[in-house]
Amino acid sequence: MEIAMIGLGRMGMNMAKRLLQGGHRVVAYNRTSDKTDRMVKEGALGAYSLTEVVENLSPPRITWIMLPAGPSVDDHIVRLREILSPGDIVIDGGNTYYKDDIRRADFLAEREIRFVDAGVSGGIWGLKVGYCLMIGGERATYQYLEPTLKALAPEEGYLYCGEVGAGHFVKMVHNGIEYGMMQAYGEGFDILDSSPYAESLDYGAISHLWNQGSVVRSWLLELMESAFGKDRDLSDIRGYVDDSGEGRWTVQQAIDTGVSAPVIALSLMRRFRSQVRDSFSDKVVAALRREFGGHTVVANK
């Protein structure tokens, strides 16, 4: 299939590469041309404006937006609405608030342009192992897009979640759970590091051990093993943990629907606290975010 990738950051560039590896024709566009040039060297067709993106696709045109949630997505959708044709498809694969999906879908529907929301998980490792995809929109559009979804995801790694907004809603809750899981690991290693046995403990070896049949085994522990292998004390970073929005939205959804979610709520509060006070548990969470998503950490000066 033909598909345009709009936004070639950490996720967008690797997704474009994976689509190329899957035999799809990719039109690559980024606000700065150097990243577009890099994708041309990988085999993509470079576009240096949204007009060029549209001109280089055959109807029905598929445009996948991979940009940070917020005004930038709205700006691109407004511009695409003016140059796309009825029946074309816009996919938002960023970490968007699901209510924004509903608004944008209605806006595009006025021109009979189809909209799909795609929750994407996999971080910087997605190029190698594939991306977990949570899809919202019309089922018929989802079925039309399946060849590209299969190329991006590992086996059984994509799912139709429901009407517009459902994909990002499921991804929002996924990230809320992620907050709680990482906080639990961080607190556990903090307890170990504050114990009488701390000097003799190898945290990388413990991470590896717990992945050998234990009930807390996970990919996060594999990444934790990697982080501790580089720096046992995580001394190169501060315990500053950013929050990218999804945790807040998950907690707000729990409040709106009267669902008790104390672990996720407290993990969000702990991220706020980390921004003014350093601790080993927060170093663990910051290190995990760097390992799976390439997120920026604050250097320990």
C-alpha positions as a Python dict, from the first residue, in 0.01 Angstrom:
ca = {
    (1, 'M'): (0, 0, 0),
    (2, 'E'): (91, 368, -21),
    (3, 'I'): (109, 568, 300),
    (4, 'A'): (254, 902, 408),
    (5, 'M'): (428, 939, 743),
    (6, 'I'): (399, 1297, 868),
    (7, 'G'): (643, 1360, 1153),
    (8, 'L'): (974, 1175, 1162),
    (9, 'G'): (1068, 1187, 1529),
    (10, 'R'): (1177, 891, 1743),
    (11, 'M'): (860, 697, 1664),
    (12, 'G'): (760, 826, 1320),
    (13, 'M'): (1096, 761, 1155),
    (14, 'N'): (1119, 403, 1279),
    (15, 'M'): (759, 334, 1183),
    (16, 'A'): (831, 460, 833),
    (17, 'K'): (1133, 230, 815),
    (18, 'R'): (928, -68, 930),
    (19, 'L'): (663, 5, 666),
    (20, 'L'): (936, 13, 401),
    (21, 'Q'): (1068, -320, 528),
    (22, 'G'): (714, -455, 492),
    (23, 'G'): (710, -368, 123),
    (24, 'H'): (490, -58, 142),
    (25, 'R'): (551, 264, -51),
    (26, 'V'): (618, 543, 200),
    (27, 'V'): (602, 916, 142),
    (28, 'A'): (802, 1082, 420),
    (29, 'Y'): (747, 1437, 543),
    (30, 'N'): (893, 1632, 832),
    (31, 'R'): (889, 2000, 919),
    (32, 'T'): (1270, 2003, 897),
    (33, 'S'): (1402, 1861, 573),
    (34, 'D'): (1708, 1680, 712),
    (35, 'K'): (1496, 1398, 853),
    (36, 'T'): (1308, 1371, 524),
    (37, 'D'): (1642, 1342, 345),
    (38, 'R'): (1743, 1060, 581),
    (39, 'M'): (1427, 867, 495),
    (40, 'V'): (1490, 916, 123),
    (41, 'K'): (1821, 734, 173),
    (42, 'E'): (1621, 450, 335),
    (43, 'G'): (1402, 417, 26),
    (44, 'A'): (1112, 650, 100),
    (45, 'L'): (983, 916, -138),
    (46, 'G'): (1057, 1255, 17),
    (47, 'A'): (797, 1530, 36),
    (48, 'Y'): (888, 1879, 149),
    (49, 'S'): (539, 2020, 197),
    (50, 'L'): (197, 1877, 277),
    (51, 'T'): (93, 1960, -80),
    (52, 'E'): (374, 1736, -206),
    (53, 'V'): (258, 1464, 33),
    (54, 'V'): (-88, 1464, -123),
    (55, 'E'): (43, 1492, -480),
    (56, 'N'): (255, 1180, -433),
    (57, 'L'): (-27, 955, -308),
    (58, 'S'): (-296, 778, -507),
    (59, 'P'): (-659, 790, -386),
    (60, 'P'): (-772, 693, -135),
    (61, 'R'): (-474, 868, 21),
    (62, 'I'): (-351, 747, 362),
    (63, 'T'): (-174, 1005, 579),
    (64, 'W'): (-40, 899, 919),
    (65, 'I'): (33, 1190, 1156),
    (66, 'M'): (302, 1109, 1414),
    (67, 'L'): (335, 1433, 1609),
    (68, 'P'): (319, 1537, 1976),
    (69, 'A'): (-38, 1572, 2096),
    (70, 'G'): (-183, 1921, 2088),
    (71, 'P'): (-191, 2225, 1858),
    (72, 'S'): (57, 2085, 1605),
    (73, 'V'): (-183, 1799, 1524),
    (74, 'D'): (-473, 2041, 1483),
    (75, 'D'): (-264, 2261, 1255),
    (76, 'H'): (-175, 1969, 1027),
    (77, 'I'): (-532, 1842, 1019),
    (78, 'V'): (-664, 2186, 922),
    (79, 'R'): (-412, 2204, 638),
    (80, 'L'): (-475, 1847, 522),
    (81, 'R'): (-852, 1906, 520),
    (82, 'E'): (-802, 2170, 253),
    (83, 'I'): (-601, 1951, 16),
    (84, 'L'): (-729, 1597, 69),
    (85, 'S'): (-1030, 1454, -117),
    (86, 'P'): (-1346, 1272, -5),
    (87, 'G'): (-1263, 913, 91),
    (88, 'D'): (-903, 990, 193),
    (89, 'I'): (-785, 880, 539),
    (90, 'V'): (-610, 1068, 819),
    (91, 'I'): (-459, 863, 1101),
    (92, 'D'): (-339, 1021, 1425),
    (93, 'G'): (-83, 794, 1590),
    (94, 'G'): (37, 1030, 1863),
    (95, 'N'): (-59, 1024, 2231),
    (96, 'T'): (-376, 1224, 2175),
    (97, 'Y'): (-662, 1280, 2421),
    (98, 'Y'): (-953, 1072, 2293),
    (99, 'K'): (-1203, 1359, 2308),
    (100, 'D'): (-986, 1550, 2061),
    (101, 'D'): (-1023, 1254, 1822),
    (102, 'I'): (-1401, 1289, 1822),
    (103, 'R'): (-1378, 1662, 1749),
    (104, 'R'): (-1125, 1612, 1468),
    (105, 'A'): (-1321, 1327, 1313),
    (106, 'D'): (-1630, 1547, 1292),
    (107, 'F'): (-1423, 1829, 1143),
    (108, 'L'): (-1283, 1604, 868),
    (109, 'A'): (-1619, 1435, 806),
    (110, 'E'): (-1752, 1769, 681),
    (111, 'R'): (-1529, 1706, 376),
    (112, 'E'): (-1601, 1329, 378),
    (113, 'I'): (-1244, 1258, 488),
    (114, 'R'): (-1211, 954, 712),
    (115, 'F'): (-1034, 969, 1048),
    (116, 'V'): (-868, 691, 1249),
    (117, 'D'): (-705, 714, 1590),
    (118, 'A'): (-415, 478, 1659),
    (119, 'G'): (-270, 426, 2003),
    (120, 'V'): (91, 317, 1949),
    (121, 'S'): (312, 147, 2208),
    (122, 'G'): (661, 12, 2154),
    (123, 'G'): (892, 307, 2194),
    (124, 'I'): (1231, 305, 2029),
    (125, 'W'): (1225, -76, 2015),
    (126, 'G'): (930, -89, 1775),
    (127, 'L'): (1143, -96, 1462),
    (128, 'K'): (1293, -428, 1570),
    (129, 'V'): (1005, -602, 1751),
    (130, 'G'): (698, -421, 1616),
    (131, 'Y'): (443, -179, 1760),
    (132, 'C'): (135, -262, 1965),
    (133, 'L'): (-150, -80, 1790),
    (134, 'M'): (-491, 14, 1936),
    (135, 'I'): (-725, 136, 1662),
    (136, 'G'): (-1041, 347, 1672),
    (137, 'G'): (-1264, 454, 1383),
    (138, 'E'): (-1500, 298, 1130),
    (139, 'R'): (-1449, -77, 1111),
    (140, 'A'): (-1449, -71, 730),
    (141, 'T'): (-1163, 180, 732),
    (142, 'Y'): (-973, -31, 985),
    (143, 'Q'): (-1012, -334, 761),
    (144, 'Y'): (-886, -138, 461),
    (145, 'L'): (-576, -35, 660),
    (146, 'E'): (-496, -384, 787),
    (147, 'P'): (-203, -448, 549),
    (148, 'T'): (-17, -149, 696),
    (149, 'L'): (-111, -244, 1051),
    (150, 'K'): (23, -596, 997),
    (151, 'A'): (352, -451, 874),
    (152, 'L'): (389, -230, 1180),
    (153, 'A'): (282, -476, 1448),
    (154, 'P'): (416, -809, 1572),
    (155, 'E'): (188, -1112, 1532),
    (156, 'E'): (-144, -1046, 1710),
    (157, 'G'): (-14, -699, 1791),
    (158, 'Y'): (-301, -483, 1666),
    (159, 'L'): (-667, -460, 1762),
    (160, 'Y'): (-982, -281, 1650),
    (161, 'C'): (-1109, -120, 1971),
    (162, 'G'): (-1426, 54, 1850),
    (163, 'E'): (-1552, 384, 1714),
    (164, 'V'): (-1347, 703, 1690),
    (165, 'G'): (-1156, 770, 2011),
    (166, 'A'): (-1152, 409, 2131),
    (167, 'G'): (-794, 346, 2022),
    (168, 'H'): (-652, 644, 2208),
    (169, 'F'): (-877, 573, 2506),
    (170, 'V'): (-731, 222, 2541),
    (171, 'K'): (-379, 364, 2495),
    (172, 'M'): (-449, 626, 2762),
    (173, 'V'): (-541, 357, 3015),
    (174, 'H'): (-239, 151, 2902),
    (175, 'N'): (-12, 442, 2989),
    (176, 'G'): (-185, 494, 3322),
    (177, 'I'): (-112, 132, 3408),
    (178, 'E'): (246, 188, 3294),
    (179, 'Y'): (277, 473, 3546),
    (180, 'G'): (175, 241, 3830),
    (181, 'M'): (398, -47, 3721),
    (182, 'M'): (709, 167, 3690),
    (183, 'Q'): (641, 334, 4024),
    (184, 'A'): (616, -7, 4193),
    (185, 'Y'): (949, -118, 4045),
    (186, 'G'): (1106, 212, 4145),
    (187, 'E'): (988, 185, 4504),
    (188, 'G'): (1102, -177, 4527),
    (189, 'F'): (1455, -96, 4416),
    (190, 'D'): (1457, 206, 4648),
    (191, 'I'): (1381, -27, 4942),
    (192, 'L'): (1664, -257, 4830),
    (193, 'D'): (1901, 39, 4798),
    (194, 'S'): (1816, 160, 5148),
    (195, 'S'): (1861, -183, 5310),
    (196, 'P'): (2153, -325, 5512),
    (197, 'Y'): (2225, -549, 5212),
    (198, 'A'): (2256, -273, 4953),
    (199, 'E'): (2634, -295, 4916),
    (200, 'S'): (2622, -664, 4820),
    (201, 'L'): (2320, -646, 4591),
    (202, 'D'): (2356, -648, 4213),
    (203, 'Y'): (2042, -473, 4087),
    (204, 'G'): (2098, -584, 3728),
    (205, 'A'): (2128, -945, 3841),
    (206, 'I'): (1813, -910, 4053),
    (207, 'S'): (1625, -768, 3754),
    (208, 'H'): (1742, -1065, 3547),
    (209, 'L'): (1654, -1312, 3824),
    (210, 'W'): (1299, -1181, 3862),
    (211, 'N'): (1241, -1240, 3491),
    (212, 'Q'): (1312, -1611, 3532),
    (213, 'G'): (964, -1738, 3619),
    (214, 'S'): (877, -1487, 3890),
    (215, 'V'): (529, -1336, 3905),
    (216, 'V'): (670, -984, 3852),
    (217, 'R'): (859, -1069, 3531),
    (218, 'S'): (817, -821, 3246),
    (219, 'W'): (984, -636, 2960),
    (220, 'L'): (1030, -343, 3196),
    (221, 'L'): (1256, -562, 3409),
    (222, 'E'): (1461, -648, 3100),
    (223, 'L'): (1507, -275, 3043),
    (224, 'M'): (1587, -230, 3411),
    (225, 'E'): (1860, -494, 3381),
    (226, 'S'): (2000, -300, 3085),
    (227, 'A'): (1992, 33, 3273),
    (228, 'F'): (2164, -109, 3582),
    (229, 'G'): (2420, -279, 3357),
    (230, 'K'): (2526, 63, 3232),
    (231, 'D'): (2530, 231, 3575),
    (232, 'R'): (2455, 36, 3892),
    (233, 'D'): (2368, 349, 4092),
    (234, 'L'): (2203, 541, 3805),
    (235, 'S'): (2441, 819, 3906),
    (236, 'D'): (2433, 990, 3567),
    (237, 'I'): (2072, 1104, 3596),
    (238, 'R'): (1850, 1290, 3837),
    (239, 'G'): (1530, 1134, 3963),
    (240, 'Y'): (1323, 1378, 3755),
    (241, 'V'): (1025, 1209, 3590),
    (242, 'D'): (820, 1402, 3338),
    (243, 'D'): (452, 1331, 3278),
    (244, 'S'): (336, 1342, 2918),
    (245, 'G'): (-40, 1379, 2973),
    (246, 'E'): (-185, 1029, 2956),
    (247, 'G'): (-153, 969, 3332),
    (248, 'R'): (-344, 1289, 3404),
    (249, 'W'): (-615, 1195, 3154),
    (250, 'T'): (-647, 846, 3303),
    (251, 'V'): (-687, 983, 3655),
    (252, 'Q'): (-939, 1242, 3530),
    (253, 'Q'): (-1136, 966, 3357),
    (254, 'A'): (-1140, 767, 3681),
    (255, 'I'): (-1273, 1074, 3864),
    (256, 'D'): (-1535, 1141, 3595),
    (257, 'T'): (-1667, 783, 3609),
    (258, 'G'): (-1626, 725, 3982),
    (259, 'V'): (-1367, 450, 3945),
    (260, 'S'): (-1124, 399, 4233),
    (261, 'A'): (-771, 410, 4090),
    (262, 'P'): (-542, 498, 4382),
    (263, 'V'): (-224, 337, 4248),
    (264, 'I'): (-233, 525, 3917),
    (265, 'A'): (-333, 849, 4091),
    (266, 'L'): (-51, 824, 4345),
    (267, 'S'): (203, 735, 4076),
    (268, 'L'): (104, 1056, 3895),
    (269, 'M'): (140, 1257, 4216),
    (270, 'R'): (483, 1100, 4268),
    (271, 'R'): (592, 1221, 3923),
    (272, 'F'): (497, 1574, 4022),
    (273, 'R'): (696, 1533, 4343),
    (274, 'S'): (998, 1402, 4152),
    (275, 'Q'): (1025, 1735, 3975),
    (276, 'V'): (1121, 1907, 4302),
    (277, 'R'): (1290, 1628, 4499),
    (278, 'D'): (1542, 1362, 4392),
    (279, 'S'): (1516, 995, 4502),
    (280, 'F'): (1648, 658, 4390),
    (281, 'S'): (1299, 529, 4308),
    (282, 'D'): (1249, 824, 4073),
    (283, 'K'): (1588, 755, 3913),
    (284, 'V'): (1462, 403, 3837),
    (285, 'V'): (1146, 537, 3670),
    (286, 'A'): (1344, 799, 3474),
    (287, 'A'): (1590, 531, 3361),
    (288, 'L'): (1307, 303, 3248),
    (289, 'R'): (1151, 582, 3039),
    (290, 'R'): (1489, 643, 2876),
    (291, 'E'): (1532, 271, 2803),
    (292, 'F'): (1195, 202, 2640),
    (293, 'G'): (1109, 535, 2483),
    (294, 'G'): (1430, 730, 2447),
    (295, 'H'): (1275, 998, 2669),
    (296, 'T'): (1506, 1277, 2779),
    (297, 'V'): (1647, 1253, 3130),
    (298, 'V'): (1792, 1531, 3344),
    (299, 'A'): (2164, 1482, 3390),
    (300, 'N'): (2301, 1463, 3742),
    (301, 'K'): (2548, 1750, 3769),
}
